């Protein structure tokens, strides 16, 4: 990271950013072209999970290339200044890399769906077996994470 003073090196802080995030932006490579999609997600500290239809562009791409990049951010506000070039933004972000695979086992899929719901609600949910079978769940094994923040304008 070029601006080392902005780096977040503490894994607990990185985990906190992920847990407070509402959206995961997933970056894929579609035959040499980038493809980014915002997703609802679940996180267990080691892997990310998302759900989708059993067929579609994301899964088509992942079948060809399972390597992914993902991003989370928390925007805390703008820093306004007299000069346009002096403006900034207070934020925290996480970028990571990993490998994606489709979860096949019904029990594992239901656990992943529960993790996704836990990201957005404190309630506990159950999932009807027919709904689980109609849903694709993707697991991203996290290989690396980097955190960055700008708390004030430099």
C-alpha positions in Angstrom: 0.0 0.0 0.0 1.5 3.3 -1.1 0.0 5.4 1.7 1.0 3.3 4.7 -0.3 5.8 7.2 -3.8 4.9 6.0 -3.3 1.2 6.3 -5.4 -0.8 8.8 -3.2 -3.6 10.0 -5.3 -4.8 12.9 -7.5 -7.8 11.8 -10.1 -7.1 14.4 -10.6 -3.6 12.8 -10.8 -5.2 9.4 -13.4 -7.7 10.6 -15.4 -4.8 12.2 -15.5 -3.0 8.9 -16.8 -6.1 7.1 -19.4 -6.8 9.8 -20.7 -3.1 9.6 -20.9 -3.1 5.8 -24.2 -3.4 4.0 -22.8 -4.4 0.6 -20.0 -6.5 -0.7 -18.8 -5.6 -4.2 -17.5 -8.7 -5.9 -15.0 -8.4 -8.8 -14.8 -11.2 -11.3 -12.9 -11.6 -14.6 -15.1 -12.5 -17.5 -12.8 -13.7 -20.3 -10.4 -10.9 -19.7 -13.0 -8.2 -19.0 -13.8 -7.0 -15.5 -17.3 -7.5 -14.0 -18.3 -6.1 -10.6 -21.5 -6.8 -8.9 -22.9 -5.6 -5.5 -24.1 -8.3 -3.2 -25.7 -9.1 0.1 -23.3 -11.3 2.0 -22.5 -13.3 5.1 -19.2 -13.5 6.8 -17.8 -16.1 9.3 -14.3 -14.6 9.8 -12.7 -17.0 7.3 -15.0 -16.9 4.3 -17.7 -14.9 2.6 -21.0 -16.3 1.3 -23.6 -15.0 -1.1 -26.7 -16.5 -2.7 -27.9 -16.2 -6.3 -30.0 -18.0 -8.9 -28.8 -21.4 -9.9 -28.0 -20.1 -13.3 -26.7 -16.7 -14.4 -23.7 -14.6 -15.3 -21.9 -14.8 -11.9 -21.9 -18.5 -11.9 -21.0 -18.8 -15.6 -17.9 -16.6 -14.9 -17.0 -18.5 -11.7 -17.1 -21.8 -13.5 -14.4 -20.4 -15.9 -12.4 -18.5 -13.2 -12.8 -19.0 -9.5 -10.4 -16.2 -8.5 -12.2 -13.1 -7.2 -11.6 -9.7 -5.6 -14.1 -8.1 -3.2 -14.5 -4.7 -1.5 -16.4 -3.3 1.5 -16.6 0.4 2.5 -18.0 2.6 5.2 -18.4 6.2 4.3 -18.3 8.5 7.3 -18.6 11.8 5.6 -17.2 14.4 3.3 -14.4 16.8 4.2 -15.2 20.2 2.6 -12.6 22.8 1.9 -12.4 26.1 0.1 -10.5 24.6 -2.9 -12.0 21.7 -4.8 -8.8 19.8 -4.9 -8.6 19.9 -1.1 -11.9 18.1 -0.6 -11.7 14.6 0.8 -13.8 11.8 2.3 -13.6 10.1 5.7 -13.9 6.3 5.1 -12.8 2.9 6.0 -12.5 0.1 3.4 -11.4 -3.5 3.0 -10.2 -5.1 -0.2 -9.6 -8.8 -0.4 -8.9 -11.7 -2.7 -10.1 -15.3 -2.6 -11.3 -18.3 -4.5 -15.0 -19.1 -5.0 -16.8 -22.4 -5.0 -20.5 -23.4 -5.1 -21.8 -24.9 -1.9 -23.5 -28.2 -2.8 -24.5 -29.8 0.6 -28.0 -28.7 1.7 -27.0 -28.3 5.3 -24.0 -26.2 4.5 -26.2 -24.1 2.2 -28.7 -23.5 5.0 -25.9 -22.5 7.4 -24.5 -20.1 4.8 -28.0 -18.6 4.3 -28.2 -18.1 8.1 -24.9 -16.3 8.0 -26.1 -14.0 5.3 -29.3 -13.2 7.3 -27.1 -12.6 10.4 -25.3 -9.9 8.6 -28.6 -7.9 8.4 -30.7 -9.1 11.3 -30.4 -10.3 14.8 -33.3 -12.7 14.3 -32.8 -16.4 13.6 -34.3 -17.8 10.4 -35.1 -21.3 9.1 -35.0 -22.1 5.4 -37.5 -24.5 3.8 -35.7 -27.4 2.1 -37.3 -26.6 -1.3 -36.1 -23.0 -1.1 -32.6 -24.1 -0.2 -32.6 -26.5 -3.2 -33.7 -23.7 -5.6 -30.9 -21.4 -4.4 -27.3 -21.3 -5.3 -24.8 -20.4 -2.5 -21.3 -19.4 -3.2 -18.5 -19.6 -0.7 -15.4 -17.4 -1.1 -12.3 -18.7 0.8 -10.5 -15.5 1.8 -6.8 -15.6 0.8 -5.9 -12.0 1.8 -7.4 -8.8 3.3 -6.2 -5.2 3.3 -7.8 -2.4 5.3 -7.5 1.4 4.6 -8.9 4.5 6.2 -8.9 8.2 5.9 -10.2 9.8 9.1 -9.2 13.3 8.2 -7.8 15.1 5.2 -4.1 15.0 4.9 
